[in-house]
Amino acid sequence: MSTSKHKSPAIHNAMWPGIVGKGTGSEPAIDLDTMLGLTASAEVNGEKFDGVDLFLALPHTDIDSTDDELKQLADKLAGHNLVAGSLVAPVWPPVGGGSAMGSDEERSSFLTQVKKACAIGKKLRDLGIRKYGVIRIDSAAGPADWAVDPAASTKRIAATFSEACTIAEGYGERLAAEGEICWGGMHGWKHMVDLLEQVGRPQTLGFQADMAHTMLYTMGYNSPESRILPENYDWADPAILTDALRQVARALRPWTIDFHVAQNDGTVKGQGSHDKTGRHCPPDDPNGKMNIVEVAGYWMRNDDGSPTRAYEHICWDGCMFPNSMMTSPDTWVKILATMIQVRDAHGWD
C-alpha cells in the first residue's frame, strides 16, 4: 500500500553510473540488465522506482541501435514496470562525438550524436515507453581548453548548441545542458548562465541541475571567479552553505528542466577516464554536506514556495559509486526512500 503524499514528479534511477568512470583503469562496467534488476527490485512501503534515465552508448544502449533493438529495450523496461525518461547523448570524442567548441569536423560529430539521440528519443516515445524527459548534452570540452579564449570559446559552444536546438525541435525533443565543473564553458555557475543566455532558446535548451555538481559551483572549483563560499569555509556553519546554494539555485532554477537528486562530501573525484567532478555520495554518507530534502527544495520550488513543475520526473545520480555499493540491493532501497522523502516534501499532484 503506497503511503506517498504526492504522485508527481515520477522517481527515476540513472543507469550510466554502471558505465561512467568504469572500465580501463577502474572497476568493470555494470551491464544494463543488472542495473535495471537492482532498480526494479527496490521497494519502500509499496513504492518503487517509476523509471530509468538511459545512457546512449555501449555497453548499455548503442547510439546506432536498430528499430528492433529499441523495441527489445522498450519490452525489457516494460517487463520491469519501468519507463524511460531522459537520455544522455554520447557527445564526447571517445564515443563518436566531438568538442562543441572544436573544429568544424568536431562540431559536426557532436551534432551527429545529438541527432541520433533525438531520433532514439522519438522512437521510444512512439513505442509508448517514454512520455517525458530530455536529451542531455554538455560541451564535450575541458575548462583548460575553454580558458585559452573564454569569450570565443563560449560563443562557439553557443553556436553549436543552437544548431543542436534546431535538430532537437525537428524530433519534438528538448535539450538539457549538464552543469558540471569538468565541462568547459559550463564549469562555473556564472559561465553556465552566460552560455544559456547566449544560446537564448529556453523553449528548447534548458539546464540539468545535479545537486552534487551545483554544490561544487559554490566552491569555485575550476572557476575561482565564481566562488561563493569563503576560502577555508567551516562546514560546521550550515547557514553560509545554505545561502550559497540558494544563490546558485536562484540563478539557474529558471532554466532547469531536468533535476538530479544527489549528495556530495565537498571533494572532487575522478575515476577511470572521467575527469575530476562532483563526488556523488550515498544519501546516508556521514561526510555528506547537504540536507538532501531541504536543498532539493531550492531547485524544486519557486521563491514564493510553489512547486516549479518544470519536469515530470526527478532522477537519482550515483555516478562513480564503487561496484560493491552499486550491486548491493540495500543501496537502492536507501536511495528510493530518500527520493520519496524529496517528493513528499516538494512534489505535486
SULURCOR-V645667 format. One record per run of one state. SS is the DSSP state (h for helix, s for strand, l for the rest). FROM is the first residue (numbers start at 1). LEN is the number of residues. Records with the same first field share a line. If there is no record, write none. Layout:
BEGIN
SS->FROM-LEN ; FROM-LEN
END
This chain:
BEGIN
l->1-7 ; 9-1 ; 15-1 ; 19-13 ; 42-2 ; 45-2 ; 48-3 ; 56-11 ; 80-3 ; 89-4 ; 96-8 ; 127-8 ; 138-5 ; 171-4 ; 179-10 ; 200-5 ; 220-4 ; 227-11 ; 262-1 ; 272-2 ; 282-10 ; 302-5 ; 308-5 ; 317-6 ; 327-2 ; 347-1 ; 349-1
s->8-1 ; 10-5 ; 44-1 ; 47-1 ; 51-5 ; 83-6 ; 135-3 ; 175-4 ; 205-6 ; 256-6 ; 263-9 ; 274-8 ; 301-1 ; 307-1 ; 313-4 ; 348-1
h->16-3 ; 32-10 ; 67-13 ; 93-3 ; 104-23 ; 143-28 ; 189-11 ; 211-9 ; 224-3 ; 238-18 ; 292-9 ; 323-4 ; 329-18
END
